[in-house]
Amino acid sequence: MKILKFIIATLVLLNLPSILLVNTTPVIGSLLSYATIVFLAVYYILEKKTEPNGWMIVLALFYFVISSFQYYGTDSVFILNCIKYFIVIICGFELIKNMSKLDMFFVLLIGGLSIGIEAMFFPSKFGRYGGFYINPNTAGFICIYAFALTYGLNNQILKLIGQFVFTLMGLLTFSRTFIVIWILLNLISLRISIKNIRMLGLGFLIVSTLFLIDEIVGLSNPRFQQLKNIVTNEKVSTEVISEDSRTETWALFYDQILDSPIIGNGWGSLSGISSMGVHNSFLMVLGESGLLPFFIMLAMFFVMFRRGYIYFKFAPHLIMQTIALFMFLLANHNFFNFYYITFCTMWIQYQLLVEKNNKLYNLQEITS
């Protein structure tokens, strides 16, 4: 079962089916995608059953049912996506319960390093890199999620290695969201220990490494050029920094969302399946399935934030990962499409549940 667990975790968290879909033939990528779903089902059948993830099941149920009301596309496509997602959240939750912090760390470390390998050996004229995750923005999420995870590691050497690697790889994505969250998490880390201020100092070393990579392969990216201009005291273009603003993208969909706020506009209408996406998972849920799933999703994150805050002293990485996930979803609409995001969400939820049970157990021990 351990071997099957790591096979599935590698397939999902390293986005391997999509890599093969893009870089080989669609047939091979599709077969691996279906194989992943089959492996999950087999794992669930063989593994001992425990309590399912109620939040994710309820959210998915209302989202898919209500978004089907105004969906006029191919029924088989919708049904297939619905079935696959429920297999992921039901069977995958049993798997994710058996993924320790170190398990997640090492799998995500491979994913993060793939960004650097792409930058060094497969340089792009666009100067942004996504590694196994293809899209630099989603690769940036993996890096910041894993960076937050390092604050839960007991091994200081692994912690420092992880922080260096995930910061450098995240910078290679040139994701503005990554940089904003990275600064915020470092400020939060000062509450854990003032010694964590050294991470801000390490940031200068990491930026220096970025300049070294630029000398070797050439990072032909406008955002990197602006960074160099800041360092050399040259003029900075605010147009480059603010181009492709997410707020401008969201505004394009406000009228469509307001046209049908109760039951939404149907599955796929805002998630980029048939047109440009809204680049915000919360607006996507609201625009495709209406107010009820939207409020369920907000309530789910409220519970995650609340529990993360309560257990900050014992597990600071969990609220930091929740912040990373929440802020990423404000700029991405693939909450139901990218299964590694689903796995990352469920891992936080289960770890928070573990902390809750540990606290209850300790209280019982004290009072008994």
N, C-alpha and C positions, 0 to 999 in steps of 0.2 A: 504493500500500500504506500510505503514511503516513496518508492520509485515512481509509482503512478502519480503521487501527489506532486513531486517535483517536475515531472513531465508536463502535467497540466499547468502548474504555476509558471513554468518557463514559457509554454505556448501562449498563455494569456498575458502575463506581466511583461513579456518581451515582445509582444505583438507579432509573433512569427508568422501567423497565417496572412496578415496584411502585407508583410515584407515579401513573402513568396508571391502573393497576388500581384504586387506591383513590379517585382523584378524577374519573375519567371512567366508562367502562363496562368491565366485566370482559373484554369481547371485545377492545377496543383494547389493554389491558394485556397480555393473553395473546398477542396477535399480535406485540407488540413483544418480549415475552419469547422467543417462538419465533424471531423475526427475529434476535435477539442470538445465539442458538445457531447459526443458519444462517450468520450473518456470521463467527462464530468458525471454523466448518468451512471456509468459503471462504478465510479468511485462512490457515488451516493448509495448505490445498491449494496456495495460491499462494506461500507463504513457504518458504524453504529449511529443511529439516528438520534438527534437531539433537537432542542427547541429551534424552530426556524426563525428567520429574520422578519418579524412582523412588519416593521416600518417599510422595508423595501417591497415586500409582497403587496401591502395595501397601496402604496404609492404606484407601483407598476400596474396593479389591477385597475385602479381608477383612471390612470393615465391612458392605458390602452383601450379600455372599454369606452370612455367618453370621447377619446380622439377618433374612434371608429365611426362615430355618428355622422361626421362630415368628411369622411375619407371616401374618395371616389376613384381611387387607383385600383391596381390589381389586388384582388382579395388574397390570393395565395402569398404574395409578397408580405402583406401585413400580418397574416396569420403565422407565417414562418418566423418572422422577426419577433412576434409576440411569444411564441413557443420557446424559441431559443433563449430569449431574455429570462423567462421564468425558470428554465433549466439552470441558467447561470446563477440566479439569485437564490434558488432553493438548493441545488446540488453544490454550487460554489461556496455557499456559506458554511457547509460542513467541512469543505476543504480548507477554507481560510481560517477556521478555528484551530487547525493544526499547523499553521504557519507562525513560527516564533519570530521575534524581532530580528534575530540573526538570519533566519531563512529569508525574510523580506529584504534585509539589508544586502545580502550577497546576490540575490536575483536582480534587484534593482541596480546594484553596482555594475553588473554586466550590461544592463540596459543603458546606464549612464555612460560607461566607457565606449559603447558603440557610437556615441556622438563624437567623441574625440577621434576614434578610428576613421569615421567618415570624413572629418575635417582634415586629417593628416594625409589620408591615402586616396580620398575621393573628393577633392575640393570642388566646391560649386561656385559658379559665377555669381550666384546670389549672396554667397557669404554667410548663409544661415544653415544650421545643421540639426537634423532630427534623429539621426541614427536609426535604430530599429523602429522608432515611432513616426518616422517619415515627416510629420508636421513638426517644425521647430517649437511651436507653442505648446503642444502636448508633451514634447520631450522636455521642455522647461518645467512643466508640471511634475513629471516624474523626478526630475532633479531636486526640485524644492520640497517635494513630498518626502523623498529619501533623506534630504538634508535635515528636515525636521525630525525624522526617525532617529538620526544619530544622537539626539539629545536623550534618547532612551537607552543607549548602549552603555554597559558597564565598563567595557574594555576601552581604555583611553586611547590606545594606539589606533584601533579600528575607528573610533570616533573621529580622531583628527584626520585620518586618511579619508574617511567618508566625507567629512566637511570640505576638505580640499578638493577632492575629485568632483563631488556634486556641485560645488560652487563653480569650478572651472568649466565643467561640462555644461552647466546651466547658462553660463555666460556665452558659450559658443552657440547657443540657440538664438542669442540676441533677442530674447523675449523680454519686453518691458514689464510684463506681469511678473516674470521670475525675479527681476531686479527689485521691484517694489516689495514683493513678499519676502525676499531675502533680507532686505534692510529691516522690515518689520519684525521678522522672527529673531534677528540678532538683537534688536532692542528688547524684545520679550525675554530673551535668554539672560539678560542682565539681572532679571528677577531671580533666576536660578542661582547665579553667582556672578559677582562683579568681575571675576576672572574671565568670563566669557567675552569681555571687551577685546580680548586678544584676537577674536575672530575677525573683528573689523580691521585689525592690523594685518591679519593673514590675507585679508581681501586685497591689500596693496600688492602682496607677493603673487597672488593669483592673477591680478591684472597684468603684472609684469610678465607672467607666463603667457598670457594672451598675446602680448606684444611679441614674444619670442615665436609663438606659433605663426603670427602674421609675417614675421621675417622669413620663416621656412616655407609656408604654403601660400601666404597672401590671403588675408581675410577681406575680400572685396565686398564689404558690407557698409552701406551708408551710415548705419548706426555706430559701427566701430570707428568710422572716420570721425564722427562727432565726438566719440570718446577720446580719440587721439587729439582732436582740436582742444578739448578741455584741458588735457594734460600739458599741451604745448602752448596754452594761452591764446589759441587762435579763435577766429570767429566761429560760433556754433549756430547751425541752421535750426531754427525752431520748427520749420516746416517738416524737416526730416524726422525730428523727434516726435511730432504730433500727427504724422501722416497715418492713415488707416485707423483713425480714432474709433474705439469701440462705441463711444456714446453717439457718434454720428451714425454708425451702423444700426444701433438700437432704435434710433429715431425713425428710421425708414419703415419700421414695423409697428409703430404705435397705433396708427390708424387701423391697421388690419386686426390688431389685438382688440381694440375698442369696438370693432364691428361685431364681435361675438365673444364677449368676456365670460359668458356662463358655460358654454360647451366648447368653446374654442373653434378653430378653423380646420381641424382635422389633422390626422397623423401625417407628418412629413412636411407640413405647410411652412414651418419656420425653421426646420432643422437641416436645410440644405439638400434635401433629397431630390427635389425638383427645381430648386432655385438657390440663390444665395441664402445662407443661414443667418439667424439673428445674432449669433455669437454671444449668447447668454442662456444658460440652461434654465434659469428660472423664468425668463420671458418666453422661452421655447415651450415650457410646460404650460404656462398661462395661455399662450397664443394657440397651442394645438389642442389642449384639453380643458381649458377654462379654470375657474377659480378654485374648485374643490381640490384637484391634485396639486395646484399651486400652493394652497395653504397647508396641505399635508407635507409637501416638500419643505416648506419653511419651518413647520413644526418639528420635523425630523432633525433639521439642522439646529434648531433652538435647543432640543434635547441634547444633541451632541456637544454643543458649545457649553451648555450648563454643566453637564457631567465632566467635560474636559476641564472646566474651571474648578470644579469641586476637587478633582483628583490631580490638580496641577503639581502639588507638592510631591506626589508619589510617581506620577507619570507625565511630566511636562510635555513630552513629545506628542501626546495625543491631541491636546488643544492646538498645538502648533501645526500638526498635520491637518486638523479640521479647518484651521484658518487658511492653510495652503489650498485645500480642496475647495472651500467655499469661494475664495477669491478667484481661483482658476475657473470655476463654473460661471462666475460673473462675466467671463470673457470667452466662454466656449459653450457650444450647444450640443455636445456629444455625450451627455450623461447616460443616455440609453443605448448608444451605439458602440462606444469603446468599452469593451468588457474589462480592461485593466483599470479603468476609472471605477467601475462597479466593484471590482475586487478591493481596490484601495479604500473605497467607502466602507465596505463591509468589514474590512480588517480593523478600521478605527472603531466601528460600532461594537465589534466583539471584544476588543481590548478594553473598551470603556465598561462593557458588561462584566468582564473579569475583575476590573478594579472595584466595581460596585459590589460584586459578590465577596471579594476579599474584605472589603470594609464591613459588610454585614457579618461575615464570619468572625472577624476580630471583635466586633461588638458583642457577639454571642459568647465568645471566649471570656471577655472581660466580665460580663454579667452572670455567667454560669458558675 
